[in-house]
Structures are given as C-alpha cells and as structure tokens.
Amino acid sequence: MSNIHGVVAQGQSIWMDEISRQLLEPDGLAALVDGAGVTGVTSNPTIFANSIVRSTDYDEAMRELVGRNADTIEIYTALVTRDIRDACDALNPVWRDAGGADGFVSVEVSPLLANETEATIQEARDWWKRVDRPNLLIKVPATPAGIQAVQKLIGEGISLNVTLIFSLERYQQVMDAYLDGLETYAQTGGALSRINSVASFFISRVDTEVDKRLGQIGTEQAVALRGKAAIANARAAYGLFLETFAGERWESLSSRGARIQRPLWASTSTKDPAYPDTMYIDELVVANTVNTVPVTTIEAYQDHGNPQPPAFGNAEIAEAGATLESLAAVGIDYDDVVQVLEDEGVEKFAVSYRELLDSIDQKRVALNG
C-alpha cells in the first residue's frame, strides 16, 4: 500500500494528467496502475504538444505518415488516435474490474471550437467513432456552447469529460445538461449504464487569479485569505454535486442504471512554491471524485503525502461557503474571476493547439525534405 492508495481507499480515483509514447511502454502506465493506484489518463493539446514536439518518440510514425502525403491535421489525428487507443487498451483491465465505472482515457475536441456547438458535437462524434473504445471520454469545454453540446452528446450515448469548469453556476449547468441528456437517451431506449461522465473543476488557477487580486487589495484581511479560494470553490462544488445527485429526479434515472457524473479535480499541481506541493490532493480527498495529477505530483505524494488522508465532509463544505463570502467581503468579484479564468482557459488551449499544429507542420516539412 502506497500513500496514493490511502487516497484511493477514501473513494477517490487518481488519474494521470499526462500521456506520451514513453508512458505507454510496458513499464510506464502499467507500473503506475500497479504501484500508485492510477486508474485513468487525461490529455489536452498542451500535453500532446509536450509529447509530440519535444521528443523524437513520434518521428518514425511521422515519417511513415509524411511518406503517405498526410497533411498536418491528418498527422495530428493519427498520432493522437494511436496514443489514446493504446492508453484505453492498457486501462481496459481496470475498466472491466470496475464494472465500467473507471479506467478511462480522455481526448479533447479542438479548442478552436469552444464557442461552436454544432462543430463541437460533430468532432466529438468523430473521435468517438475513430477511437472506438468503451473506456473513452470525449472532452468538451463547459462554455455556453459546450454545455449545449453536452446535452446533445449524452443524449446520443457518448461518454464525456466536461472540462474547463471554474464557476459554481457553470458547474450546476453542466450537471443539469448531463441529467437532461440521460433523460433523452432513456427516451430512445438507450442503456443508461453505458454512459459515463466526469465534470472537470479546475483548482490551482483559481488561487493564482484570486491571490493576485488579494495582493493588490493588500489589507490584512485580504492577505489572510491567500491560498483558500480554490479549495473552498471545489468543496462548495461538491456540495452542489451532493444536492444534484439525490432526490426524485436522480433516483428515477439511477433506477434505470444511470451513473453519477463524478466531479474531477483538474489542474491540481500547485503553482505557488509557497504552498505544499500536495495541497490540492490533501485538501480535496472525498468519495465519488477523481483527482488528475501529473507524474511529478504523484511522486511527491508517494514521497511525503499523508498515507491516511481524511475526507472532507459537511462541516468543510459549510466552511467553504463562509470562505467564499469572506472573499467577497474583502472585494473579490467572484463572477469576474471565474469569467476571466474561463476565457483565459479557452485561449490557452487554443494557443497550445495552434502551436502544436505549427510544430507538427514544421517537423513534417523537415522530414519531407
């Protein structure tokens, strides 16, 4: 039993926020599953940029694709599809052992489509058919356009990782869209147990933005609240989760095989060196959730994390609400913070995606020369 296994024992899944050809070698992902209790993998354009462009691991495959006159998008799609399929296959035993409730791999629709509902729906369908694995999740951003896509895609039986969630209001919209989609799928005679979903609530970026604003306010009361916003926001979100996945509406769906949409804590490596490097694991342990972490954070927790971490409960959820009120009292505009973070998140992923395609194109030209 490792320190991470202590987290898993509380009912939280640990997924790795990283993917690469090297990781998919026999001593990579499989070793993390056995040694650290890792049961899933997520990806995004930034992760693939680091893997594809900053290594030679993909050069052989790229040469073959260039030899077939594949263009940049075709190369990107082929490389990503291979990695995602291989990761799904590597985690298939986990998926089977969990009865289809864990062992997932996520792939993201193009960030350039974040504000286009129909284009997002079509690309999600394409990835679902292309990868063709039961333990795949399609990542769709929780923008207004994305939420409309969530309802439609869930209604078609496509499993999703709804990503880039910062605000409590947006999170409630995501959960409602999931329930709407389940009801639609049930009306068509679909087996609800086939659908899985997580809702990715971003953590560290909230502290980064709020701490900056608290420093600008500069009062003693404001400075005392540094490092508290992100955890409070996530715990308050979990309170909404408990309220939504209870009661008559949910029980009707659950009785027909529907699975809860688990909250997923994303971006949980600390950005401020003044904070403990395991802070966003230690403080967010609770049942029916997922925490996605890079290998470096897994290693840190294995080295000095709490082997028996306590789960937070109703008292901590109530305290989280009080913390958010305290932040408002010192002048933090919550609605503005979360909108800035959503806009920045969409733009950052779009920039990474464009840079990735540009880098693949440059490598394609070089290999062709």
Buried (B, 14 or more C-beta within 10 A) or exposed (E): EBBBBBBBBBEBBBBBBBBBBEBBBEEBBBEBBEEBBBBBBBBBBBBBBBBBBEEEBBEEBBBEBBEEEBEBEEBBBBBBBBBBBBBBEBBBEBBEEBEBBBBBBBBBBBBBBBEBBEBBBEBBBEBBEBBEBBBBBBBBBBBEBBBBBBBBBBBBBBBBBBBBBBBBEBBBBBBBBBBBBBBBBBEEEBEBEBBBBBBBBBBBBBBBBBBEBBEEEEEEEBEEBBBBBBBBBBBBBBBBBEEBBEEEBBEBBBEBBBBBBBBBBBBBBBBEEEBBBBBBBBBBBBEBBBBBBBBEBBBBBBEEBBBEBEBBEEEBBEBBBEBBEBBEEBEBEBEEBBBBBBEBBBEBBBBBBBBBBEBBBEBBEEBEE
